[in-house]
Structures are given as C-alpha cells and as structure tokens.
Amino acid sequence: MSAAIRVVPSRAARAVNLLKTVQYTHPPSCPCHSNPGYHQNQTRSTVSRYNDRTSRRNYATPQDTSQLKEYAFEMAASSIRFGPGVTQEVGMDIANLNPTGTVAVITDSTVEKLDAMRQVRESLDREGIKYKIFNKVKVEPKDYSIKEAIDWARTTGDYSVYLAVGGGSVIDTAKLMNLYSVYKDADFMDFVNAPLGKGRPVDRKLYPLIAVPTTAGTGSETTGTAIFDLVAKKSKTGIAHRNLKPYLGICDPLNTRTMPSAVKASSGLDVLCHALESYTAIPFNERTPRPTNPILRPAYQGANPISDIFSLNALRQTAKYLPRSVKDPEDTEAQTEMLLAATLAGVGFGNAGVHLCHGMSYPISSQNIASYKHAGYDVPHPIIPHGVSVAVTAPAVFKFTAASNPDRHLAAAEAFGVDISNVKRESAGEVLAEAIAKFLADLGDQPAGLKALGFGREHVEQLVEGTIPQARVLMLAPGLAKELQAEREQLGRLFEDALEH
C-alpha cells in the first residue's frame, strides 16, 4: 500500500482558514457579516433564481453572438411625484429648468376643459412661463394624428420643454413630438419598432418632458414607450427607448376624479395586464440576443428581480381597488390607490415588458371588424379601448403561459383572492384563467370574449397576421414557439380560445 501524501497548505490558504475560524468563533455584530453564507442565503430567491437558469459559457467553443443570452438587466424610470394637489407645482418645476424657449403644453380637447389644465395654466402663469398649447391629440392615436402633432412641434416654435397633461394617448404623443423635434430630419418610420419600422435607437438627449396623467392606466408617465395605430398595416405598433421617458411624472389623484366609470374600468384593466404580463414574462437572462452595446439593450428586457416587486404589488393593488374605483366615484382611497398602481405597473412593465395580451390586442383594436363602440366613451367614432382589448384575451393567455412557471401564475391567482393552498401546480393556468374571467364579469360591462366585440372564427387568421409583427413583445411570451408556422398555429388557437370565456 502506498503511503498517503500530506499536502502542506500554502500561506494564502492558511490565512483564509484562519479568517474563517475567527469569523465563526468571534462573529461581528453586523448580521450581514456575522455569517459567511449570509449573502448567498439571502439572495437565493431573487438574483440567483434567474442566474441558475443561465448556462455557463464554454470559452473553448466559438459561439454565435446572435444566440448569446442576456446576462444583465437595467432599470430606468422617470422621477415620480405623488400627492393630491401636486399639479400646482409644475410651474416651479419648469422654472427650475431655466427653459431657453417656449414650453409646449400637450393635451386633448376634453382634458383642456378640465380642472387639471386649469391648475396647469395657473401654475405656469404664476411663474411667468411662456407656453403654447396643442390640444388636438386623438384618443388611441393614429400615425397620421401623431404626424400632425410632430409637424406642429417642428414648425410653430422653439420648444425647450414639453408638458403633457392627459391620459396615455396625450403622454405618448408628447414623447414623439419631443423625439422628432430633436431629430428634425428623421423619417417617421426610422424609430418605429422593427420589423414594421427601422427600430433606430435614440442616441441623442431629448428635451425635458413632464407628464401629468389624468387617467390611472397606462403608466406612460414612467416609461420610454409610445403606442399608436399604423393605419396602413391595420396594426398597433410604437417606438420604445429609455430616452423617451419623461423627466418627471406628476401623479395627482385629484386629476383622475373626472374619469367616467367606463374609462376607469378600461384604464384599470390595462394596469392589470401590465402587471400580469410583466410578472410572467420570460426571465431577462433567457432573452436573446445579448446586446453588443448597452444602447441596444431594449427597454422590454424580461422579468427581473426589481420589476417583479413593482409588478406583483401593482397586481395586488388593482385586484383590490379597481372594482371599488369603478363602482364608487367618491371612493377617494380607491382612486388614489389605482393611480399609484398604474405608476407601479408602469415601472414594472416599462423594464420587464409585456407579452401576449398586448401583442394580440393591437390587431383587435385596430381592425375592429364590427365597428364596435364601447359604452361610456364619448368619442365620435367606433372604439375598442386599449384596456378592453388587452383584457379580453387574458383568460386564454394565462391558461397557455402557466406551464412556463406555475408558481408565478398561482401567486397571481392568489392576488385575486384565490385560496391556492391545495391547488396543484399543473392546475395553475386553469385556476388563474377562472379568476380573471370572474374578475372581469364582476367588474361589469366587459365583453365575455372576442365574439362580444364582433369577431368570429373567420377572423382568426387576420388577427394572427396582425399579431405576428409584434416581435418586440412576442419575444417575451413564455411558451411561444420560435418557428414562424408553429407560432402562427399557437396564436390561432389562443384567439379561438379567447372567442368566449
């Protein structure tokens, strides 16, 4: 038998062993440093749960860089000021920016008559701010209405600050007016999301934009995303980049008091789906390709430990307060909490992204086969409100996505008040779908599927074709095939399942 060989530890190894001995026998009082395993144990439920799913790179094997998965996530959101009556501070905010030109105030013809705009005018006048008002923003804007607004911004003054007062349509329009007034020679399609547009990154600093939301829904005051109808393609698309996000969002619960009940419901359903979709999106480190330059990292990155916090809290808030907000316009607590939920969800989805409900909603609202006009909307044309179009497919969508992460879908069901203690993981999709369908029915005046909006099986193919170009959000959908024909088939089945719920 050969003799055992004793290896003498190196000086460095002896030093490490001595430090470990001292740390375990004489721990410091700080809880973070009293146990060498503290940090590892504390982070297992956050960053590590994502990192465990990322393959280690084999440096000896050449790799196709287009297939490298993401390894980092980035958080960006506007500064937010929240409180009743805070609109009156906006004049001071703009004065503090020392504007060199005129302030462009962007709104629509309805909001212009409301108290929010009265407060804004008074605040600007107190500070002696020079401003011009553009009040021709369209609800659910079209590309041609956006272009009209851009033309106004480019030709009517030297604007150094933009101030948006209104719902998501107003704030999104203001973002694009700001963008194209900086890129004066750019073609409209240059920045539109690929594959419909060129997807050019925003590599210049834009003018400060202050957003004053008057609805509790889009969260646009926090995000770098702007959405509109591309009429020729019969589909919604948008422009997304962190540099589009407002400099400041002024969230004043007093400004949402004037929302009609139907608008509160639709806006709140947008919050609901922002939260659900961002919380259930693919993990950030499953997204490909890894950007070759940080400026190319998309705003919609996939679920990540920070966005999870905002999204799940927004979901719980919405499930609790939206029904109260819709049913009782005098319930100031519910109105306030819904505005906060919209902002929280905006931070969540603005960094994680949305997926199937939004991707499928764009052709639903833009095609509007039966010229449906949602009750409670005072507009002179047919309209499927954005929140209605995203929520109508939600039961079918989350029944489909649940297999990707049953635990998250069960956590979402629990937010609706479902007792999940005895629910099997394989039943997560069905349980969440039932919870969402019941929530919509109890909310009232919501279509119980696409049939109620005038769609039938004969329209499924064109709905699928209108969804396929939404690559920016479909890439974040868990369980969706990468091969085009398989993706079409899955989307077709989803639309069929969404005809009734």
Protein Blocks (a to p, Z undefined) as FASTA:
>chain_A
ZZdddddddfklmmmmmmmmmmmmmccfblklmpmklmmmmmmmmmmmmmmmpccddfkb
ccdfklpccfbdcdddddddddehklmmmmmmmmmnopabdcdddddfklmmmmklmmmm
mmmmmnopacdddfkbcehiafklmmmmmmmmmmnoccfbdcdeddfklmmmmmmmmmmm
mmmmbcfklmgccfkbnopacfbdcdddddddfbdfkommmmccdcdddfklopacdddd
fklpcfbdcddfklmmmpcfklmmmmmmmmmmmmmmmmmmccfklcccddfbfklpcfbn
ojcfklmmmmmmmmmmmmmmmmmmmmmmklmklmmmmmmmmmmmmmmmmmnopcklmmmm
mmmmmnomnopacehiacfbdcddfklmmmmmmmmmmmmmmmmommlmmmmmmmnopafk
lgcfklmmmmmmmmmmmmmmmnooiaebjklnopafklmmmmmmmmmmmmmlmmmpghia
fblklmmmmmmmmmmmmmpZZ
